[in-house]
Amino acid sequence: MVQVHPVLPDNIKGIIMNETNEKYLQQMLEGYERNMTQLDSAIEQMKSQLEGAETQKSDMVVAVSDLKELLGITDDEESEE
């Protein structure tokens, strides 16, 4: 006995393929949106860390200046050493 496999019409194949593509593209979109949210969060954290580092640097500049003043060191004396 010969088995006959049903052959789907071309338009049905296109619909199935489009549904598969749509699901795949929807998953990609959701993944990208999640990644964008994570990147936004990471950028905000980095900005905060940068601000903290800039504040520390400013404080350090003041501390170095104060210590030089206490030690009687001028910029000219320091460059001679």
mmJSON file of the N, C-alpha and C atoms, coordinates in Angstrom:
{"data_MODEL":{"atom_site":{
"group_PDB":["ATOM","ATOM","ATOM","ATOM","ATOM","ATOM","ATOM","ATOM","ATOM","ATOM","ATOM","ATOM","ATOM","ATOM","ATOM","ATOM","ATOM","ATOM","ATOM","ATOM","ATOM","ATOM","ATOM","ATOM","ATOM","ATOM","ATOM","ATOM","ATOM","ATOM","ATOM","ATOM","ATOM","ATOM","ATOM","ATOM","ATOM","ATOM","ATOM","ATOM","ATOM","ATOM","ATOM","ATOM","ATOM","ATOM","ATOM","ATOM","ATOM","ATOM","ATOM","ATOM","ATOM","ATOM","ATOM","ATOM","ATOM","ATOM","ATOM","ATOM","ATOM","ATOM","ATOM","ATOM","ATOM","ATOM","ATOM","ATOM","ATOM","ATOM","ATOM","ATOM","ATOM","ATOM","ATOM","ATOM","ATOM","ATOM","ATOM","ATOM","ATOM","ATOM","ATOM","ATOM","ATOM","ATOM","ATOM","ATOM","ATOM","ATOM","ATOM","ATOM","ATOM","ATOM","ATOM","ATOM","ATOM","ATOM","ATOM","ATOM","ATOM","ATOM","ATOM","ATOM","ATOM","ATOM","ATOM","ATOM","ATOM","ATOM","ATOM","ATOM","ATOM","ATOM","ATOM","ATOM","ATOM","ATOM","ATOM","ATOM","ATOM","ATOM","ATOM","ATOM","ATOM","ATOM","ATOM","ATOM","ATOM","ATOM","ATOM","ATOM","ATOM","ATOM","ATOM","ATOM","ATOM","ATOM","ATOM","ATOM","ATOM","ATOM","ATOM","ATOM","ATOM","ATOM","ATOM","ATOM","ATOM","ATOM","ATOM","ATOM","ATOM","ATOM","ATOM","ATOM","ATOM","ATOM","ATOM","ATOM","ATOM","ATOM","ATOM","ATOM","ATOM","ATOM","ATOM","ATOM","ATOM","ATOM","ATOM","ATOM","ATOM","ATOM","ATOM","ATOM","ATOM","ATOM","ATOM","ATOM","ATOM","ATOM","ATOM","ATOM","ATOM","ATOM","ATOM","ATOM","ATOM","ATOM","ATOM","ATOM","ATOM","ATOM","ATOM","ATOM","ATOM","ATOM","ATOM","ATOM","ATOM","ATOM","ATOM","ATOM","ATOM","ATOM","ATOM","ATOM","ATOM","ATOM","ATOM","ATOM","ATOM","ATOM","ATOM","ATOM","ATOM","ATOM","ATOM","ATOM","ATOM","ATOM","ATOM","ATOM","ATOM","ATOM","ATOM","ATOM","ATOM","ATOM","ATOM","ATOM","ATOM","ATOM","ATOM","ATOM","ATOM","ATOM","ATOM","ATOM","ATOM","ATOM","ATOM"],
"id":[1,2,3,4,5,6,7,8,9,10,11,12,13,14,15,16,17,18,19,20,21,22,23,24,25,26,27,28,29,30,31,32,33,34,35,36,37,38,39,40,41,42,43,44,45,46,47,48,49,50,51,52,53,54,55,56,57,58,59,60,61,62,63,64,65,66,67,68,69,70,71,72,73,74,75,76,77,78,79,80,81,82,83,84,85,86,87,88,89,90,91,92,93,94,95,96,97,98,99,100,101,102,103,104,105,106,107,108,109,110,111,112,113,114,115,116,117,118,119,120,121,122,123,124,125,126,127,128,129,130,131,132,133,134,135,136,137,138,139,140,141,142,143,144,145,146,147,148,149,150,151,152,153,154,155,156,157,158,159,160,161,162,163,164,165,166,167,168,169,170,171,172,173,174,175,176,177,178,179,180,181,182,183,184,185,186,187,188,189,190,191,192,193,194,195,196,197,198,199,200,201,202,203,204,205,206,207,208,209,210,211,212,213,214,215,216,217,218,219,220,221,222,223,224,225,226,227,228,229,230,231,232,233,234,235,236,237,238,239,240,241,242,243],
"type_symbol":["N","C","C","N","C","C","N","C","C","N","C","C","N","C","C","N","C","C","N","C","C","N","C","C","N","C","C","N","C","C","N","C","C","N","C","C","N","C","C","N","C","C","N","C","C","N","C","C","N","C","C","N","C","C","N","C","C","N","C","C","N","C","C","N","C","C","N","C","C","N","C","C","N","C","C","N","C","C","N","C","C","N","C","C","N","C","C","N","C","C","N","C","C","N","C","C","N","C","C","N","C","C","N","C","C","N","C","C","N","C","C","N","C","C","N","C","C","N","C","C","N","C","C","N","C","C","N","C","C","N","C","C","N","C","C","N","C","C","N","C","C","N","C","C","N","C","C","N","C","C","N","C","C","N","C","C","N","C","C","N","C","C","N","C","C","N","C","C","N","C","C","N","C","C","N","C","C","N","C","C","N","C","C","N","C","C","N","C","C","N","C","C","N","C","C","N","C","C","N","C","C","N","C","C","N","C","C","N","C","C","N","C","C","N","C","C","N","C","C","N","C","C","N","C","C","N","C","C","N","C","C","N","C","C","N","C","C","N","C","C","N","C","C"],
"label_atom_id":["N","CA","C","N","CA","C","N","CA","C","N","CA","C","N","CA","C","N","CA","C","N","CA","C","N","CA","C","N","CA","C","N","CA","C","N","CA","C","N","CA","C","N","CA","C","N","CA","C","N","CA","C","N","CA","C","N","CA","C","N","CA","C","N","CA","C","N","CA","C","N","CA","C","N","CA","C","N","CA","C","N","CA","C","N","CA","C","N","CA","C","N","CA","C","N","CA","C","N","CA","C","N","CA","C","N","CA","C","N","CA","C","N","CA","C","N","CA","C","N","CA","C","N","CA","C","N","CA","C","N","CA","C","N","CA","C","N","CA","C","N","CA","C","N","CA","C","N","CA","C","N","CA","C","N","CA","C","N","CA","C","N","CA","C","N","CA","C","N","CA","C","N","CA","C","N","CA","C","N","CA","C","N","CA","C","N","CA","C","N","CA","C","N","CA","C","N","CA","C","N","CA","C","N","CA","C","N","CA","C","N","CA","C","N","CA","C","N","CA","C","N","CA","C","N","CA","C","N","CA","C","N","CA","C","N","CA","C","N","CA","C","N","CA","C","N","CA","C","N","CA","C","N","CA","C","N","CA","C","N","CA","C","N","CA","C","N","CA","C","N","CA","C","N","CA","C","N","CA","C","N","CA","C"],
"label_alt_id":[null,null,null,null,null,null,null,null,null,null,null,null,null,null,null,null,null,null,null,null,null,null,null,null,null,null,null,null,null,null,null,null,null,null,null,null,null,null,null,null,null,null,null,null,null,null,null,null,null,null,null,null,null,null,null,null,null,null,null,null,null,null,null,null,null,null,null,null,null,null,null,null,null,null,null,null,null,null,null,null,null,null,null,null,null,null,null,null,null,null,null,null,null,null,null,null,null,null,null,null,null,null,null,null,null,null,null,null,null,null,null,null,null,null,null,null,null,null,null,null,null,null,null,null,null,null,null,null,null,null,null,null,null,null,null,null,null,null,null,null,null,null,null,null,null,null,null,null,null,null,null,null,null,null,null,null,null,null,null,null,null,null,null,null,null,null,null,null,null,null,null,null,null,null,null,null,null,null,null,null,null,null,null,null,null,null,null,null,null,null,null,null,null,null,null,null,null,null,null,null,null,null,null,null,null,null,null,null,null,null,null,null,null,null,null,null,null,null,null,null,null,null,null,null,null,null,null,null,null,null,null,null,null,null,null,null,null,null,null,null,null,null,null],
"label_comp_id":["MET","MET","MET","VAL","VAL","VAL","GLN","GLN","GLN","VAL","VAL","VAL","HIS","HIS","HIS","PRO","PRO","PRO","VAL","VAL","VAL","LEU","LEU","LEU","PRO","PRO","PRO","ASP","ASP","ASP","ASN","ASN","ASN","ILE","ILE","ILE","LYS","LYS","LYS","GLY","GLY","GLY","ILE","ILE","ILE","ILE","ILE","ILE","MET","MET","MET","ASN","ASN","ASN","GLU","GLU","GLU","THR","THR","THR","ASN","ASN","ASN","GLU","GLU","GLU","LYS","LYS","LYS","TYR","TYR","TYR","LEU","LEU","LEU","GLN","GLN","GLN","GLN","GLN","GLN","MET","MET","MET","LEU","LEU","LEU","GLU","GLU","GLU","GLY","GLY","GLY","TYR","TYR","TYR","GLU","GLU","GLU","ARG","ARG","ARG","ASN","ASN","ASN","MET","MET","MET","THR","THR","THR","GLN","GLN","GLN","LEU","LEU","LEU","ASP","ASP","ASP","SER","SER","SER","ALA","ALA","ALA","ILE","ILE","ILE","GLU","GLU","GLU","GLN","GLN","GLN","MET","MET","MET","LYS","LYS","LYS","SER","SER","SER","GLN","GLN","GLN","LEU","LEU","LEU","GLU","GLU","GLU","GLY","GLY","GLY","ALA","ALA","ALA","GLU","GLU","GLU","THR","THR","THR","GLN","GLN","GLN","LYS","LYS","LYS","SER","SER","SER","ASP","ASP","ASP","MET","MET","MET","VAL","VAL","VAL","VAL","VAL","VAL","ALA","ALA","ALA","VAL","VAL","VAL","SER","SER","SER","ASP","ASP","ASP","LEU","LEU","LEU","LYS","LYS","LYS","GLU","GLU","GLU","LEU","LEU","LEU","LEU","LEU","LEU","GLY","GLY","GLY","ILE","ILE","ILE","THR","THR","THR","ASP","ASP","ASP","ASP","ASP","ASP","GLU","GLU","GLU","GLU","GLU","GLU","SER","SER","SER","GLU","GLU","GLU","GLU","GLU","GLU"],
"label_asym_id":["A","A","A","A","A","A","A","A","A","A","A","A","A","A","A","A","A","A","A","A","A","A","A","A","A","A","A","A","A","A","A","A","A","A","A","A","A","A","A","A","A","A","A","A","A","A","A","A","A","A","A","A","A","A","A","A","A","A","A","A","A","A","A","A","A","A","A","A","A","A","A","A","A","A","A","A","A","A","A","A","A","A","A","A","A","A","A","A","A","A","A","A","A","A","A","A","A","A","A","A","A","A","A","A","A","A","A","A","A","A","A","A","A","A","A","A","A","A","A","A","A","A","A","A","A","A","A","A","A","A","A","A","A","A","A","A","A","A","A","A","A","A","A","A","A","A","A","A","A","A","A","A","A","A","A","A","A","A","A","A","A","A","A","A","A","A","A","A","A","A","A","A","A","A","A","A","A","A","A","A","A","A","A","A","A","A","A","A","A","A","A","A","A","A","A","A","A","A","A","A","A","A","A","A","A","A","A","A","A","A","A","A","A","A","A","A","A","A","A","A","A","A","A","A","A","A","A","A","A","A","A","A","A","A","A","A","A","A","A","A","A","A","A"],
"label_entity_id":["1","1","1","1","1","1","1","1","1","1","1","1","1","1","1","1","1","1","1","1","1","1","1","1","1","1","1","1","1","1","1","1","1","1","1","1","1","1","1","1","1","1","1","1","1","1","1","1","1","1","1","1","1","1","1","1","1","1","1","1","1","1","1","1","1","1","1","1","1","1","1","1","1","1","1","1","1","1","1","1","1","1","1","1","1","1","1","1","1","1","1","1","1","1","1","1","1","1","1","1","1","1","1","1","1","1","1","1","1","1","1","1","1","1","1","1","1","1","1","1","1","1","1","1","1","1","1","1","1","1","1","1","1","1","1","1","1","1","1","1","1","1","1","1","1","1","1","1","1","1","1","1","1","1","1","1","1","1","1","1","1","1","1","1","1","1","1","1","1","1","1","1","1","1","1","1","1","1","1","1","1","1","1","1","1","1","1","1","1","1","1","1","1","1","1","1","1","1","1","1","1","1","1","1","1","1","1","1","1","1","1","1","1","1","1","1","1","1","1","1","1","1","1","1","1","1","1","1","1","1","1","1","1","1","1","1","1","1","1","1","1","1","1"],
"label_seq_id":[1,1,1,2,2,2,3,3,3,4,4,4,5,5,5,6,6,6,7,7,7,8,8,8,9,9,9,10,10,10,11,11,11,12,12,12,13,13,13,14,14,14,15,15,15,16,16,16,17,17,17,18,18,18,19,19,19,20,20,20,21,21,21,22,22,22,23,23,23,24,24,24,25,25,25,26,26,26,27,27,27,28,28,28,29,29,29,30,30,30,31,31,31,32,32,32,33,33,33,34,34,34,35,35,35,36,36,36,37,37,37,38,38,38,39,39,39,40,40,40,41,41,41,42,42,42,43,43,43,44,44,44,45,45,45,46,46,46,47,47,47,48,48,48,49,49,49,50,50,50,51,51,51,52,52,52,53,53,53,54,54,54,55,55,55,56,56,56,57,57,57,58,58,58,59,59,59,60,60,60,61,61,61,62,62,62,63,63,63,64,64,64,65,65,65,66,66,66,67,67,67,68,68,68,69,69,69,70,70,70,71,71,71,72,72,72,73,73,73,74,74,74,75,75,75,76,76,76,77,77,77,78,78,78,79,79,79,80,80,80,81,81,81],
"pdbx_PDB_ins_code":[null,null,null,null,null,null,null,null,null,null,null,null,null,null,null,null,null,null,null,null,null,null,null,null,null,null,null,null,null,null,null,null,null,null,null,null,null,null,null,null,null,null,null,null,null,null,null,null,null,null,null,null,null,null,null,null,null,null,null,null,null,null,null,null,null,null,null,null,null,null,null,null,null,null,null,null,null,null,null,null,null,null,null,null,null,null,null,null,null,null,null,null,null,null,null,null,null,null,null,null,null,null,null,null,null,null,null,null,null,null,null,null,null,null,null,null,null,null,null,null,null,null,null,null,null,null,null,null,null,null,null,null,null,null,null,null,null,null,null,null,null,null,null,null,null,null,null,null,null,null,null,null,null,null,null,null,null,null,null,null,null,null,null,null,null,null,null,null,null,null,null,null,null,null,null,null,null,null,null,null,null,null,null,null,null,null,null,null,null,null,null,null,null,null,null,null,null,null,null,null,null,null,null,null,null,null,null,null,null,null,null,null,null,null,null,null,null,null,null,null,null,null,null,null,null,null,null,null,null,null,null,null,null,null,null,null,null,null,null,null,null,null,null],
"Cartn_x":[0.835,0.0,0.888,0.559,1.327,0.83,1.8,1.412,1.454,0.446,0.392,0.57,1.59,1.824,1.056,0.371,-0.358,0.628,0.347,1.179,0.43,1.089,0.463,0.544,-0.512,-0.441,0.608,1.176,2.236,1.818,0.574,0.155,0.102,-0.213,-0.21,1.222,2.145,3.551,4.038,3.648,4.038,3.48,2.236,1.607,2.332,2.609,3.319,4.702,5.408,6.741,6.671,5.685,5.542,5.258,4.439,4.156,5.418,6.204,7.463,8.416,8.524,9.393,8.918,7.615,7.069,7.388,7.248,7.577,9.062,9.904,11.347,11.702,11.126,11.41,10.876,9.73,9.178,10.123,10.677,11.636,12.891,13.337,14.506,14.218,13.047,12.659,12.639,12.034,11.967,13.361,14.244,15.612,16.349,16.196,16.853,16.325,15.017,14.443,14.977,15.103,15.685,17.125,17.874,19.278,19.406,18.527,18.582,18.324,17.382,17.09,18.305,18.945,20.139,21.275,21.424,22.472,22.202,20.955,20.617,20.987,20.694,21.021,22.538,23.257,24.718,25.324,24.792,25.3,25.084,23.914,23.641,24.6,24.874,25.821,27.214,27.616,28.948,29.056,27.992,27.993,28.149,27.447,27.529,28.943,29.544,30.909,31.887,31.686,32.556,32.454,31.239,31.06,31.777,31.676,32.364,33.868,34.396,35.836,36.299,35.486,35.852,35.847,34.896,34.856,36.087,36.456,37.651,38.894,38.98,40.145,40.218,39.081,39.063,39.507,39.006,39.403,40.901,41.414,42.834,43.693,43.271,44.011,44.104,43.007,42.994,43.915,43.843,44.677,46.163,46.525,47.925,48.378,47.551,47.879,48.057,47.139,47.237,48.504,48.841,50.049,51.31,51.35,52.496,52.647,51.512,51.541,52.055,51.578,52.038,53.533,54.015,55.418,56.299,55.676,56.441,57.017,56.379,56.87,56.147,56.931,56.344,56.47,55.742,55.805,57.199,57.912,59.274,60.206,60.102,60.969,60.696,59.444,59.086,59.656,59.655,60.164,61.677,62.41,63.846,64.259,63.399,63.754,63.712],
"Cartn_y":[-1.171,0.0,1.246,2.206,3.423,4.44,5.012,6.053,7.397,8.165,9.49,10.498,11.315,12.363,13.601,14.203,15.406,16.506,17.17,18.282,19.56,20.393,21.649,22.625,23.354,24.376,25.431,26.05,27.035,28.153,28.62,29.716,29.281,28.023,27.502,27.432,26.971,26.928,28.335,29.32,30.7,31.196,30.853,31.265,30.641,29.339,28.646,29.252,29.503,30.079,31.479,32.255,33.6,33.564,32.631,32.507,32.129,31.215,30.809,31.998,32.718,33.896,34.95,35.146,36.153,35.801,34.526,34.101,34.333,33.967,34.133,35.608,36.438,37.866,38.488,38.01,38.513,38.18,36.968,36.584,37.442,37.728,38.595,39.978,40.51,41.832,41.872,40.87,40.818,40.75,39.961,39.86,41.179,41.841,43.138,44.174,44.171,45.122,44.88,43.6,43.267,43.752,43.505,43.922,45.432,46.152,47.614,48.106,47.483,47.851,47.592,46.442,46.112,47.087,47.45,48.403,49.779,50.204,51.488,51.48,50.377,50.251,50.263,49.53,49.481,50.863,51.596,52.939,53.86,53.781,54.613,54.271,52.981,52.573,53.107,53.024,53.508,55.018,55.732,57.187,57.517,56.777,56.993,56.706,55.622,55.28,56.345,56.857,57.899,59.166,59.538,60.715,60.521,59.314,59.021,59.123,58.608,58.671,60.111,60.917,62.318,63.074,62.759,63.376,62.984,61.7,61.241,61.94,62.104,62.771,64.22,64.908,66.301,66.379,65.451,65.415,65.144,64.264,63.914,65.104,65.853,67.045,68.038,68.233,69.144,68.618,67.311,66.713,66.856,66.62,66.746,68.194,69.114,70.527,70.91,70.436,70.729,70.145,68.909,68.276,69.01,69.419,70.185,71.482,72.115,73.369,73.13,72.082,71.761,71.436,70.788,70.404,71.525,72.59,73.707,73.408,72.539,72.172,73.022,73.619,74.374,73.536,73.893,73.152,73.227,74.335,74.482,73.497,73.346,72.419,70.991,70.663,69.308,68.929,69.87,69.571,69.413,69.989,69.855,68.464,67.797,66.475,65.381],
"Cartn_z":[0.0,0.0,0.0,-0.767,-0.922,0.088,0.827,1.779,1.075,1.319,0.719,1.844,1.699,2.693,2.254,3.182,2.782,2.41,1.37,0.914,1.251,2.006,2.387,1.223,0.986,-0.06,0.293,-0.715,-0.502,0.439,0.342,1.207,2.671,2.942,4.31,4.82,3.985,4.379,4.737,3.933,4.197,5.513,5.807,7.065,8.243,8.147,9.234,9.415,8.294,8.364,8.954,8.569,9.103,10.597,11.038,12.469,13.228,12.652,13.279,13.336,12.237,12.202,13.191,13.253,14.156,15.608,15.963,17.328,17.615,16.672,16.837,16.97,16.093,16.141,17.425,17.905,19.166,20.325,20.315,21.361,21.281,20.064,19.902,20.464,20.136,20.613,22.134,22.75,24.211,24.823,24.21,24.696,24.587,23.45,23.257,24.236,24.474,25.423,26.838,27.219,28.529,28.601,27.545,27.52,27.602,26.929,26.984,28.404,29.08,30.469,31.344,31.142,31.919,31.608,30.342,29.974,30.575,30.562,31.183,32.657,33.324,34.749,34.952,34.113,34.227,33.988,33.02,32.725,33.919,34.542,35.718,36.862,37.049,38.094,37.791,36.53,36.15,36.333,35.987,36.181,37.66,38.495,39.936,40.446,39.956,40.351,39.877,38.669,38.137,38.979,39.347,40.199,41.536,42.093,43.348,43.198,42.088,41.846,41.647,40.949,40.751,42.082,42.939,44.266,45.072,45.03,45.744,45.219,43.899,43.315,43.799,43.803,44.284,45.732,46.547,47.951,48.087,47.242,47.289,46.88,45.886,45.453,46.606,47.31,48.455,49.554,49.821,50.866,50.525,49.274,48.854,49.02,48.611,48.747,50.216,51.061,52.497,53.104,52.733,53.267,52.809,51.554,51.065,51.842,52.095,52.842,54.26,54.912,56.269,56.304,55.268,55.197,54.634,54.195,53.649,52.288,51.57,50.233,49.201,48.328,47.225,45.967,44.958,43.701,43.096,43.306,42.799,43.459,44.788,45.533,45.105,44.867,44.511,43.156,42.193,40.86,40.851,41.844,41.933,42.389,43.136,43.692,42.711],
"occupancy":[1.0,1.0,1.0,1.0,1.0,1.0,1.0,1.0,1.0,1.0,1.0,1.0,1.0,1.0,1.0,1.0,1.0,1.0,1.0,1.0,1.0,1.0,1.0,1.0,1.0,1.0,1.0,1.0,1.0,1.0,1.0,1.0,1.0,1.0,1.0,1.0,1.0,1.0,1.0,1.0,1.0,1.0,1.0,1.0,1.0,1.0,1.0,1.0,1.0,1.0,1.0,1.0,1.0,1.0,1.0,1.0,1.0,1.0,1.0,1.0,1.0,1.0,1.0,1.0,1.0,1.0,1.0,1.0,1.0,1.0,1.0,1.0,1.0,1.0,1.0,1.0,1.0,1.0,1.0,1.0,1.0,1.0,1.0,1.0,1.0,1.0,1.0,1.0,1.0,1.0,1.0,1.0,1.0,1.0,1.0,1.0,1.0,1.0,1.0,1.0,1.0,1.0,1.0,1.0,1.0,1.0,1.0,1.0,1.0,1.0,1.0,1.0,1.0,1.0,1.0,1.0,1.0,1.0,1.0,1.0,1.0,1.0,1.0,1.0,1.0,1.0,1.0,1.0,1.0,1.0,1.0,1.0,1.0,1.0,1.0,1.0,1.0,1.0,1.0,1.0,1.0,1.0,1.0,1.0,1.0,1.0,1.0,1.0,1.0,1.0,1.0,1.0,1.0,1.0,1.0,1.0,1.0,1.0,1.0,1.0,1.0,1.0,1.0,1.0,1.0,1.0,1.0,1.0,1.0,1.0,1.0,1.0,1.0,1.0,1.0,1.0,1.0,1.0,1.0,1.0,1.0,1.0,1.0,1.0,1.0,1.0,1.0,1.0,1.0,1.0,1.0,1.0,1.0,1.0,1.0,1.0,1.0,1.0,1.0,1.0,1.0,1.0,1.0,1.0,1.0,1.0,1.0,1.0,1.0,1.0,1.0,1.0,1.0,1.0,1.0,1.0,1.0,1.0,1.0,1.0,1.0,1.0,1.0,1.0,1.0,1.0,1.0,1.0,1.0,1.0,1.0,1.0,1.0,1.0,1.0,1.0,1.0,1.0,1.0,1.0,1.0,1.0,1.0],
"B_iso_or_equiv":[0.0,0.0,0.0,0.0,0.0,0.0,0.0,0.0,0.0,0.0,0.0,0.0,0.0,0.0,0.0,0.0,0.0,0.0,0.0,0.0,0.0,0.0,0.0,0.0,0.0,0.0,0.0,0.0,0.0,0.0,0.0,0.0,0.0,0.0,0.0,0.0,0.0,0.0,0.0,0.0,0.0,0.0,0.0,0.0,0.0,0.0,0.0,0.0,0.0,0.0,0.0,0.0,0.0,0.0,0.0,0.0,0.0,0.0,0.0,0.0,0.0,0.0,0.0,0.0,0.0,0.0,0.0,0.0,0.0,0.0,0.0,0.0,0.0,0.0,0.0,0.0,0.0,0.0,0.0,0.0,0.0,0.0,0.0,0.0,0.0,0.0,0.0,0.0,0.0,0.0,0.0,0.0,0.0,0.0,0.0,0.0,0.0,0.0,0.0,0.0,0.0,0.0,0.0,0.0,0.0,0.0,0.0,0.0,0.0,0.0,0.0,0.0,0.0,0.0,0.0,0.0,0.0,0.0,0.0,0.0,0.0,0.0,0.0,0.0,0.0,0.0,0.0,0.0,0.0,0.0,0.0,0.0,0.0,0.0,0.0,0.0,0.0,0.0,0.0,0.0,0.0,0.0,0.0,0.0,0.0,0.0,0.0,0.0,0.0,0.0,0.0,0.0,0.0,0.0,0.0,0.0,0.0,0.0,0.0,0.0,0.0,0.0,0.0,0.0,0.0,0.0,0.0,0.0,0.0,0.0,0.0,0.0,0.0,0.0,0.0,0.0,0.0,0.0,0.0,0.0,0.0,0.0,0.0,0.0,0.0,0.0,0.0,0.0,0.0,0.0,0.0,0.0,0.0,0.0,0.0,0.0,0.0,0.0,0.0,0.0,0.0,0.0,0.0,0.0,0.0,0.0,0.0,0.0,0.0,0.0,0.0,0.0,0.0,0.0,0.0,0.0,0.0,0.0,0.0,0.0,0.0,0.0,0.0,0.0,0.0,0.0,0.0,0.0,0.0,0.0,0.0,0.0,0.0,0.0,0.0,0.0,0.0,0.0,0.0,0.0,0.0,0.0,0.0],
"pdbx_formal_charge":[null,null,null,null,null,null,null,null,null,null,null,null,null,null,null,null,null,null,null,null,null,null,null,null,null,null,null,null,null,null,null,null,null,null,null,null,null,null,null,null,null,null,null,null,null,null,null,null,null,null,null,null,null,null,null,null,null,null,null,null,null,null,null,null,null,null,null,null,null,null,null,null,null,null,null,null,null,null,null,null,null,null,null,null,null,null,null,null,null,null,null,null,null,null,null,null,null,null,null,null,null,null,null,null,null,null,null,null,null,null,null,null,null,null,null,null,null,null,null,null,null,null,null,null,null,null,null,null,null,null,null,null,null,null,null,null,null,null,null,null,null,null,null,null,null,null,null,null,null,null,null,null,null,null,null,null,null,null,null,null,null,null,null,null,null,null,null,null,null,null,null,null,null,null,null,null,null,null,null,null,null,null,null,null,null,null,null,null,null,null,null,null,null,null,null,null,null,null,null,null,null,null,null,null,null,null,null,null,null,null,null,null,null,null,null,null,null,null,null,null,null,null,null,null,null,null,null,null,null,null,null,null,null,null,null,null,null,null,null,null,null,null,null],
"auth_seq_id":[1,1,1,2,2,2,3,3,3,4,4,4,5,5,5,6,6,6,7,7,7,8,8,8,9,9,9,10,10,10,11,11,11,12,12,12,13,13,13,14,14,14,15,15,15,16,16,16,17,17,17,18,18,18,19,19,19,20,20,20,21,21,21,22,22,22,23,23,23,24,24,24,25,25,25,26,26,26,27,27,27,28,28,28,29,29,29,30,30,30,31,31,31,32,32,32,33,33,33,34,34,34,35,35,35,36,36,36,37,37,37,38,38,38,39,39,39,40,40,40,41,41,41,42,42,42,43,43,43,44,44,44,45,45,45,46,46,46,47,47,47,48,48,48,49,49,49,50,50,50,51,51,51,52,52,52,53,53,53,54,54,54,55,55,55,56,56,56,57,57,57,58,58,58,59,59,59,60,60,60,61,61,61,62,62,62,63,63,63,64,64,64,65,65,65,66,66,66,67,67,67,68,68,68,69,69,69,70,70,70,71,71,71,72,72,72,73,73,73,74,74,74,75,75,75,76,76,76,77,77,77,78,78,78,79,79,79,80,80,80,81,81,81],
"auth_comp_id":["MET","MET","MET","VAL","VAL","VAL","GLN","GLN","GLN","VAL","VAL","VAL","HIS","HIS","HIS","PRO","PRO","PRO","VAL","VAL","VAL","LEU","LEU","LEU","PRO","PRO","PRO","ASP","ASP","ASP","ASN","ASN","ASN","ILE","ILE","ILE","LYS","LYS","LYS","GLY","GLY","GLY","ILE","ILE","ILE","ILE","ILE","ILE","MET","MET","MET","ASN","ASN","ASN","GLU","GLU","GLU","THR","THR","THR","ASN","ASN","ASN","GLU","GLU","GLU","LYS","LYS","LYS","TYR","TYR","TYR","LEU","LEU","LEU","GLN","GLN","GLN","GLN","GLN","GLN","MET","MET","MET","LEU","LEU","LEU","GLU","GLU","GLU","GLY","GLY","GLY","TYR","TYR","TYR","GLU","GLU","GLU","ARG","ARG","ARG","ASN","ASN","ASN","MET","MET","MET","THR","THR","THR","GLN","GLN","GLN","LEU","LEU","LEU","ASP","ASP","ASP","SER","SER","SER","ALA","ALA","ALA","ILE","ILE","ILE","GLU","GLU","GLU","GLN","GLN","GLN","MET","MET","MET","LYS","LYS","LYS","SER","SER","SER","GLN","GLN","GLN","LEU","LEU","LEU","GLU","GLU","GLU","GLY","GLY","GLY","ALA","ALA","ALA","GLU","GLU","GLU","THR","THR","THR","GLN","GLN","GLN","LYS","LYS","LYS","SER","SER","SER","ASP","ASP","ASP","MET","MET","MET","VAL","VAL","VAL","VAL","VAL","VAL","ALA","ALA","ALA","VAL","VAL","VAL","SER","SER","SER","ASP","ASP","ASP","LEU","LEU","LEU","LYS","LYS","LYS","GLU","GLU","GLU","LEU","LEU","LEU","LEU","LEU","LEU","GLY","GLY","GLY","ILE","ILE","ILE","THR","THR","THR","ASP","ASP","ASP","ASP","ASP","ASP","GLU","GLU","GLU","GLU","GLU","GLU","SER","SER","SER","GLU","GLU","GLU","GLU","GLU","GLU"],
"auth_asym_id":["A","A","A","A","A","A","A","A","A","A","A","A","A","A","A","A","A","A","A","A","A","A","A","A","A","A","A","A","A","A","A","A","A","A","A","A","A","A","A","A","A","A","A","A","A","A","A","A","A","A","A","A","A","A","A","A","A","A","A","A","A","A","A","A","A","A","A","A","A","A","A","A","A","A","A","A","A","A","A","A","A","A","A","A","A","A","A","A","A","A","A","A","A","A","A","A","A","A","A","A","A","A","A","A","A","A","A","A","A","A","A","A","A","A","A","A","A","A","A","A","A","A","A","A","A","A","A","A","A","A","A","A","A","A","A","A","A","A","A","A","A","A","A","A","A","A","A","A","A","A","A","A","A","A","A","A","A","A","A","A","A","A","A","A","A","A","A","A","A","A","A","A","A","A","A","A","A","A","A","A","A","A","A","A","A","A","A","A","A","A","A","A","A","A","A","A","A","A","A","A","A","A","A","A","A","A","A","A","A","A","A","A","A","A","A","A","A","A","A","A","A","A","A","A","A","A","A","A","A","A","A","A","A","A","A","A","A","A","A","A","A","A","A"],
"auth_atom_id":["N","CA","C","N","CA","C","N","CA","C","N","CA","C","N","CA","C","N","CA","C","N","CA","C","N","CA","C","N","CA","C","N","CA","C","N","CA","C","N","CA","C","N","CA","C","N","CA","C","N","CA","C","N","CA","C","N","CA","C","N","CA","C","N","CA","C","N","CA","C","N","CA","C","N","CA","C","N","CA","C","N","CA","C","N","CA","C","N","CA","C","N","CA","C","N","CA","C","N","CA","C","N","CA","C","N","CA","C","N","CA","C","N","CA","C","N","CA","C","N","CA","C","N","CA","C","N","CA","C","N","CA","C","N","CA","C","N","CA","C","N","CA","C","N","CA","C","N","CA","C","N","CA","C","N","CA","C","N","CA","C","N","CA","C","N","CA","C","N","CA","C","N","CA","C","N","CA","C","N","CA","C","N","CA","C","N","CA","C","N","CA","C","N","CA","C","N","CA","C","N","CA","C","N","CA","C","N","CA","C","N","CA","C","N","CA","C","N","CA","C","N","CA","C","N","CA","C","N","CA","C","N","CA","C","N","CA","C","N","CA","C","N","CA","C","N","CA","C","N","CA","C","N","CA","C","N","CA","C","N","CA","C","N","CA","C","N","CA","C","N","CA","C","N","CA","C","N","CA","C","N","CA","C"],
"pdbx_PDB_model_num":[1,1,1,1,1,1,1,1,1,1,1,1,1,1,1,1,1,1,1,1,1,1,1,1,1,1,1,1,1,1,1,1,1,1,1,1,1,1,1,1,1,1,1,1,1,1,1,1,1,1,1,1,1,1,1,1,1,1,1,1,1,1,1,1,1,1,1,1,1,1,1,1,1,1,1,1,1,1,1,1,1,1,1,1,1,1,1,1,1,1,1,1,1,1,1,1,1,1,1,1,1,1,1,1,1,1,1,1,1,1,1,1,1,1,1,1,1,1,1,1,1,1,1,1,1,1,1,1,1,1,1,1,1,1,1,1,1,1,1,1,1,1,1,1,1,1,1,1,1,1,1,1,1,1,1,1,1,1,1,1,1,1,1,1,1,1,1,1,1,1,1,1,1,1,1,1,1,1,1,1,1,1,1,1,1,1,1,1,1,1,1,1,1,1,1,1,1,1,1,1,1,1,1,1,1,1,1,1,1,1,1,1,1,1,1,1,1,1,1,1,1,1,1,1,1,1,1,1,1,1,1,1,1,1,1,1,1,1,1,1,1,1,1]
}}}
